[in-house]
């Protein structure tokens, strides 16, 4: 029953991993949050995919970009924890691993995110600061945040 963290480029993902990533993102962002949007946005090809696997099931996921690949600055997005594995601090561990990878491995000094506003305290606690005003993205309130 071990948990294993992975960071892979798009072409390194197995078909099973890619399917589970897309399924998890759709289960949470489209179905649970009742938000119709284009999840398969073409950006996955340029991302680093960070995920936690337990018993061959992906239970936490985020995609990361080096500067210039999505925003001018490095970024993290599609941060998600499977509903059955919430309240285990996995979101925090996921973000800590993403921040460490971007700052230590890719040597990025500034990271930008588009955060859902209900998660403001979560991201503030990780060191992100709000920049700009609240805006709607896919019908949900978001705010741009910067780390570093």
C-alpha positions in Angstrom: 0.0 0.0 0.0 2.8 2.4 -0.7 2.5 5.8 -2.2 4.9 6.9 -4.9 5.5 10.4 -6.3 6.3 10.9 -10.0 7.3 13.8 -12.2 7.1 13.0 -15.9 7.0 14.8 -19.2 3.9 14.2 -21.4 5.7 11.6 -23.6 6.8 9.7 -20.6 3.3 9.1 -19.2 1.8 5.7 -19.8 -1.7 5.5 -21.4 -3.1 4.4 -18.0 -1.4 7.3 -16.2 -2.7 9.9 -18.8 -6.2 8.4 -18.6 -6.3 8.6 -14.8 -4.9 12.1 -14.8 -7.6 13.3 -17.2 -10.3 11.3 -15.3 -9.3 12.9 -12.0 -9.2 16.4 -13.4 -12.6 15.9 -15.0 -14.1 14.3 -11.9 -13.2 17.3 -9.8 -13.0 20.3 -12.0 -15.9 19.5 -14.4 -18.3 17.2 -12.4 -17.7 18.1 -8.7 -17.2 21.9 -9.4 -19.9 21.8 -12.0 -17.7 23.8 -14.4 -17.8 23.2 -18.2 -14.4 24.1 -19.6 -11.9 22.7 -22.0 -9.6 20.6 -19.8 -7.6 19.2 -22.7 -6.2 22.6 -23.6 -3.1 21.5 -25.5 -0.8 22.7 -22.7 -0.2 19.2 -21.3 2.4 18.6 -24.0 4.7 21.3 -22.5 4.0 20.5 -18.8 5.8 18.5 -16.2 3.2 16.2 -14.6 3.6 15.7 -10.9 1.4 13.0 -9.4 1.1 10.7 -6.4 0.1 7.1 -7.0 -1.3 4.7 -4.5 -2.0 1.1 -5.5 -1.9 2.0 -9.2 -4.4 4.9 -8.7 -3.5 8.5 -9.1 -4.7 10.3 -6.0 -3.0 13.8 -6.3 -1.9 15.7 -9.4 -0.5 19.1 -10.6 1.0 20.2 -13.8 4.1 22.5 -13.8 5.6 24.8 -16.5 8.9 26.4 -16.8 8.9 30.1 -17.5 7.6 31.0 -20.9 5.8 27.7 -21.5 2.5 28.9 -20.2 2.9 32.3 -18.4 6.0 34.5 -18.7 6.9 33.1 -15.3 7.0 29.4 -14.2 3.6 28.2 -13.1 1.6 25.4 -11.5 -1.9 24.5 -12.4 -4.6 21.8 -12.3 -3.8 21.1 -8.7 -6.1 18.4 -7.5 -6.5 15.7 -4.8 -8.9 12.8 -5.3 -12.0 13.3 -3.1 -11.4 10.0 -1.3 -8.0 11.1 -0.2 -8.6 14.6 1.0 -8.0 15.8 4.6 -4.6 14.0 4.5 -2.5 17.1 3.8 -1.8 15.8 0.3 -2.5 19.1 -1.3 0.2 20.7 0.8 2.7 17.9 0.0 1.8 18.2 -3.7 2.5 21.9 -3.8 5.7 21.6 -1.7 7.0 19.1 -4.2 6.0 21.3 -7.2 7.6 24.3 -5.6 10.8 22.4 -4.9 11.0 21.0 -8.4 10.5 24.4 -10.0 12.9 26.3 -7.7 15.6 23.6 -7.2 15.6 21.5 -10.3 14.4 24.0 -13.0 16.1 27.0 -11.1 12.9 29.2 -11.4 12.8 32.0 -8.9 9.2 33.3 -9.5 6.1 31.1 -9.9 2.7 32.4 -11.0 -0.6 30.7 -10.5 -4.2 31.4 -11.2 -5.9 30.3 -7.9 -9.5 29.7 -7.2 -10.3 32.3 -4.5 -11.7 29.8 -2.0 -8.1 28.4 -1.8 -6.5 31.8 -1.0 -5.5 30.9 2.6 -4.1 27.5 1.3 -1.8 29.3 -1.2 -1.0 32.2 1.2 0.2 29.6 3.7 2.6 28.2 1.0 4.1 31.6 0.4 2.0 32.9 -2.5 0.9 36.5 -2.6 -2.1 37.9 -4.4 -1.5 40.2 -7.4 -4.3 42.0 -9.1 -8.1 41.7 -8.8 -10.4 38.7 -8.6 -11.6 37.6 -12.1 -13.8 34.9 -13.5 -12.1 31.9 -15.2 -14.4 29.3 -16.5 -17.2 30.9 -14.4 -15.3 30.5 -11.1 -13.6 33.4 -9.2 -9.8 33.3 -9.4 -7.0 35.5 -8.5 -3.4 35.7 -9.9 -0.8 34.8 -7.2 3.0 35.0 -7.2 5.6 33.0 -5.3 9.2 34.1 -4.9 
